[in-house]
Amino acid sequence: MQSSTLQFLRNLEKNNNREWFNDNKTLYQEAQQDVISFVEKLIEEMADFDEEMGKLEAKKSVFRIYRDTRFSKDKTPYKTNFGAGLGMGKGNKISGYYLHIEPGKSFLAGGVYMPEPSVLKTIRQEISAFGDEFKAILEQDEFRNYFRGLSVEDKLKKVPQGFEKDDKMAEYLKLKHFIVTHPVSDEQLLSENAVKEFAKIFKAMKPLNDFLQTPFI
């Protein structure tokens, strides 16, 4: 990744308005293409361990930079990051990978975020029924090298309806998202080895993604 891409995002954060953006459209296009090229190489690397990745197009995987401000109090027109979703939402794909590029706040993520109620219930049933298998994934050395456990964002205080209060997987059943994240420094993002390193981290996520995807196959 080029350092100019991060510099563009820094400048955009300070000048988040249409006039500045239009005056610097060429810089945006250059940064966008840099991200697409990076994602293209990442997809190619990831296809070695997840053949589904080989079916993706980098350009379609990178999210639009334009914000939907219709229902938001924040009316700034542009995101100050680039993001790419890899796998999730494609066909019957529930789980997947995510790359977030933002100066000082970049990260890699994977799993299932904000599932619909029916999907959430199915995932919880799978975890309840195959708890030992689920725990084994989270306790793998390679997994623990990169992740500090599942996100507890929006976690319930009580076990959800339909499950026993004393279920041995009760704490996991309280979760509303099933994602892991790994922070990435600007130096790591700009490193020559970034693609290979990121692919290695995503590979460590794959067993979790496979488990979450299983009931939907």
Backbone torsions as a table, in degrees:
resi	resn	phi	psi	omega
1	MET	NA	143.8	-178.8
2	GLN	-85.7	142.6	178.6
3	SER	-63.7	-25.6	179.6
4	SER	-64.1	-26.6	178.7
5	THR	-68.0	-43.5	177.2
6	LEU	-67.2	-36.5	179.2
7	GLN	-66.1	-37.3	176.7
8	PHE	-60.3	-43.4	-179.2
9	LEU	-66.5	-36.1	176.8
10	ARG	-63.8	-44.3	179.9
11	ASN	-66.6	-37.2	179.2
12	LEU	-64.6	-37.4	179.6
13	GLU	-62.9	-34.2	180.0
14	LYS	-82.6	-18.5	-175.2
15	ASN	-134.4	55.1	-174.3
16	ASN	-82.9	75.6	178.3
17	ASN	-149.0	158.6	-173.3
18	ARG	-66.9	-35.1	-178.5
19	GLU	-62.7	-49.5	179.5
20	TRP	-63.3	-43.1	-177.8
21	PHE	-60.8	-45.4	-179.7
22	ASN	-64.9	-36.0	178.4
23	ASP	-69.2	-22.6	-177.0
24	ASN	-117.5	28.2	-176.8
25	LYS	-58.2	-36.9	-179.8
26	THR	-63.5	-41.0	178.8
27	LEU	-64.8	-38.4	176.4
28	TYR	-62.1	-47.1	-178.3
29	GLN	-62.3	-37.5	177.8
30	GLU	-67.1	-42.1	179.1
31	ALA	-66.4	-42.5	179.2
32	GLN	-60.5	-44.0	-179.4
33	GLN	-66.0	-35.2	177.3
34	ASP	-62.2	-43.4	178.9
35	VAL	-65.3	-44.6	179.4
36	ILE	-60.1	-43.0	179.3
37	SER	-63.8	-39.6	178.5
38	PHE	-64.3	-46.7	-179.7
39	VAL	-64.0	-35.9	178.0
40	GLU	-60.1	-45.4	178.7
41	LYS	-67.6	-37.7	179.8
42	LEU	-65.2	-44.2	178.1
43	ILE	-59.3	-43.4	179.8
44	GLU	-61.6	-41.0	179.7
45	GLU	-69.1	-40.3	-178.3
46	MET	-71.0	-25.3	-179.6
47	ALA	-62.7	-18.2	178.4
48	ASP	-67.2	-28.4	179.8
49	PHE	-117.0	-11.0	178.0
50	ASP	-139.8	99.0	-173.7
51	GLU	-62.3	-22.5	178.1
52	GLU	-62.2	-28.7	-179.6
53	MET	-63.8	-31.3	-178.6
54	GLY	-64.8	-14.2	-178.8
55	LYS	-90.1	-7.0	-174.7
56	LEU	-86.7	152.0	172.3
57	GLU	-108.5	126.7	-176.7
58	ALA	-56.9	-44.8	-176.3
59	LYS	-60.4	-38.8	-179.3
60	LYS	-78.5	-17.1	-178.2
61	SER	-83.8	-22.2	-178.7
62	VAL	-84.6	128.0	-177.2
63	PHE	-74.1	153.9	176.2
64	ARG	-64.0	148.1	-179.9
65	ILE	-86.9	-10.5	-177.6
66	TYR	-81.2	129.7	-179.7
67	ARG	-83.9	147.0	171.0
68	ASP	-90.9	104.8	-173.5
69	THR	-98.6	4.3	-174.1
70	ARG	-56.6	-40.0	-175.4
71	PHE	-116.6	23.6	-177.5
72	SER	-119.1	142.8	175.1
73	LYS	-71.8	-27.0	177.5
74	ASP	-81.5	110.9	-175.7
75	LYS	-99.5	10.0	175.8
76	THR	-61.1	133.5	-169.6
77	PRO	-77.6	-16.1	-173.2
78	TYR	-127.2	146.9	170.5
79	LYS	-72.1	150.4	178.4
80	THR	-105.1	29.9	177.5
81	ASN	-148.0	164.9	168.0
82	PHE	-110.8	141.0	178.1
83	GLY	-135.2	149.3	177.8
84	ALA	-137.1	125.9	176.5
85	GLY	-99.0	125.7	-175.8
86	LEU	-116.7	99.7	174.4
87	GLY	107.4	-52.1	-174.6
88	MET	-61.5	139.8	177.1
89	GLY	80.8	4.7	178.8
90	LYS	-97.6	111.8	-177.9
91	GLY	64.5	-124.1	178.6
92	ASN	-96.7	17.5	-178.1
93	LYS	-73.8	117.2	179.2
94	ILE	-95.6	-45.6	-178.2
95	SER	-96.2	163.4	-179.7
96	GLY	-178.1	-163.4	-176.2
97	TYR	-123.6	155.4	-179.4
98	TYR	-141.9	135.9	176.4
99	LEU	-115.7	125.0	-179.7
100	HIS	-117.8	123.2	-178.6
101	ILE	-116.0	113.3	-179.1
102	GLU	-156.4	127.9	-177.0
103	PRO	-50.1	121.2	178.2
104	GLY	75.0	-1.5	-175.9
105	LYS	-138.2	21.1	-178.1
106	SER	-72.4	152.3	177.5
107	PHE	-161.4	162.4	172.9
108	LEU	-111.1	143.9	-179.8
109	ALA	-143.5	161.6	177.7
110	GLY	-160.3	162.6	-179.5
111	GLY	117.9	-141.5	-179.7
112	VAL	-129.9	123.4	-179.1
113	TYR	-115.9	133.3	177.8
114	MET	51.4	54.2	179.2
115	PRO	-68.3	151.5	174.6
116	GLU	-63.6	155.4	-176.6
117	PRO	-50.1	-44.0	-178.4
118	SER	-66.9	-37.8	178.3
119	VAL	-68.6	-43.1	179.2
120	LEU	-59.0	-44.4	179.7
121	LYS	-62.6	-42.6	179.9
122	THR	-63.1	-42.3	178.6
123	ILE	-63.3	-43.7	178.7
124	ARG	-61.9	-39.6	178.5
125	GLN	-63.8	-39.5	179.0
126	GLU	-64.8	-42.6	179.5
127	ILE	-66.3	-41.1	179.1
128	SER	-64.2	-40.0	-176.4
129	ALA	-78.3	-31.7	-175.9
130	PHE	-125.1	48.6	-176.3
131	GLY	-58.8	-42.9	-178.0
132	ASP	-63.3	-40.7	178.4
133	GLU	-64.4	-41.3	-179.8
134	PHE	-64.5	-45.7	179.7
135	LYS	-63.8	-37.6	-179.3
136	ALA	-61.3	-36.5	178.2
137	ILE	-64.2	-45.4	-177.2
138	LEU	-69.8	-19.3	-176.7
139	GLU	-100.7	0.2	176.9
140	GLN	-61.3	140.0	-178.7
141	ASP	-57.3	-45.0	-178.1
142	GLU	-62.1	-38.3	178.8
143	PHE	-67.1	-46.2	-177.2
144	ARG	-69.7	-20.2	177.4
145	ASN	-64.4	-28.8	-173.9
146	TYR	-112.9	-25.1	-172.0
147	PHE	-125.8	145.2	-178.6
148	ARG	-104.9	32.3	178.7
149	GLY	102.0	174.5	-178.3
150	LEU	-75.5	151.8	177.8
151	SER	-63.1	139.3	178.0
152	VAL	-106.1	16.2	177.4
153	GLU	-57.8	129.7	178.0
154	ASP	65.9	16.4	-177.6
155	LYS	-59.0	137.4	179.4
156	LEU	-73.1	155.2	177.0
157	LYS	-85.6	-25.0	-179.2
158	LYS	-123.3	158.0	176.4
159	VAL	-63.9	133.0	-177.0
160	PRO	-65.1	156.9	178.8
161	GLN	-58.0	143.7	-180.0
162	GLY	97.4	-4.1	179.5
163	PHE	-129.1	149.0	-180.0
164	GLU	-70.9	140.5	-179.4
165	LYS	-62.3	-30.3	-177.8
166	ASP	-98.2	18.5	175.9
167	ASP	-56.3	132.8	-176.7
168	LYS	-63.6	-15.7	178.7
169	MET	-105.1	20.4	-173.1
170	ALA	-50.5	-44.3	-176.8
171	GLU	-65.2	-33.3	177.7
172	TYR	-76.4	-31.0	-179.8
173	LEU	-69.7	-20.1	179.0
174	LYS	-77.2	-14.7	-178.0
175	LEU	-70.8	147.9	177.0
176	LYS	-109.9	-12.0	174.7
177	HIS	-131.9	152.7	178.8
178	PHE	-128.5	73.9	-176.0
179	ILE	-129.8	154.5	171.8
180	VAL	-125.0	151.5	179.9
181	THR	-133.5	154.0	177.2
182	HIS	-137.6	117.5	-178.6
183	PRO	-68.3	148.2	-179.4
184	VAL	-129.9	126.8	179.4
185	SER	-79.6	162.6	176.8
186	ASP	-60.1	-37.2	-179.4
187	GLU	-63.9	-41.2	178.4
188	GLN	-65.5	-39.6	-178.9
189	LEU	-64.2	-36.1	-176.7
190	LEU	-89.3	-4.4	-178.4
191	SER	-66.6	149.4	177.3
192	GLU	-63.7	-25.6	-177.3
193	ASN	-95.2	10.4	-173.8
194	ALA	-56.2	-46.6	-177.2
195	VAL	-59.6	-48.4	-178.9
196	LYS	-66.4	-39.5	179.9
197	GLU	-67.2	-42.4	179.9
198	PHE	-66.5	-39.8	178.2
199	ALA	-62.4	-37.6	179.1
200	LYS	-64.2	-40.1	178.6
201	ILE	-68.8	-42.7	177.6
202	PHE	-63.1	-35.0	178.6
203	LYS	-62.1	-36.5	178.2
204	ALA	-67.1	-23.0	177.5
205	MET	-79.4	-22.8	-169.3
206	LYS	-55.2	-43.9	179.2
207	PRO	-57.6	-37.3	177.3
208	LEU	-65.8	-46.9	178.7
209	ASN	-59.6	-41.4	-179.8
210	ASP	-63.4	-42.2	179.5
211	PHE	-62.5	-46.1	-177.9
212	LEU	-66.9	-28.5	-177.7
213	GLN	-82.2	-26.7	-171.5
214	THR	-49.2	-47.7	-177.4
215	PRO	-69.4	-6.0	-178.0
216	PHE	-108.1	3.5	179.5
217	ILE	-78.5	NA	NA
